[in-house]
Amino acid sequence: MNAPKSPSMRTPLARVRALGSSHSGTSDFWRQRLTAVAMTLLIVPVIVVVLMLLGSNQAGAKQIFSSVPIAIIMLLFILASAWHMKIGMQVVIEDYVHNEKVKLASVMANNFFCIAVALASIYAILKMSSGV
């Protein structure tokens, strides 16, 4: 005799794909945690660099950023921060904006903003590190 199946609110297609309601599973959750760990590991060196920059003029800042390890640490922190910001805001938008057109526009604006912030920051670091 077969035991009765427990009632499920998932559609047959959803059970086959094994994805949640967002259709992406938990990938955003794990990406958010990965970027958070990366930023946690990089925050102490970034604070040290910022403290080194206090009171410096542009020439002093160029000298500090001309060090390859410092430039790499700052670039990694910028990339992790921008990615973390993008994922976090996208989750908030997807959860709390209910109008589909506004949601689409907001997600697109979020993506463009995060890319613009990352590119501007990367450009500034590369320009300072190259000494140009």
Long-range contacts (C-beta under 8 A, 24 or more apart in sequence): 22-94, 28-87, 28-90, 28-91, 31-83, 31-87, 32-84, 32-87, 32-88, 32-91, 35-80, 35-81, 35-83, 35-84, 35-87, 36-84, 38-76, 38-80, 39-77, 39-80, 39-81, 39-84, 42-73, 42-76, 42-77, 42-80, 43-77, 45-70, 45-73, 46-73, 46-74, 46-77, 49-73, 49-74, 61-128, 62-128, 62-129, 62-131, 65-125, 65-128, 65-129, 66-128, 66-129, 66-131, 67-129, 68-129, 70-129, 71-125, 71-126, 71-128, 71-129, 74-125, 75-122, 75-125, 75-126, 78-118, 78-121, 78-122, 78-125, 79-118, 79-122, 82-114, 82-115, 82-117, 82-118, 82-121, 83-114, 85-114, 85-117, 86-110, 86-111, 86-114, 89-114
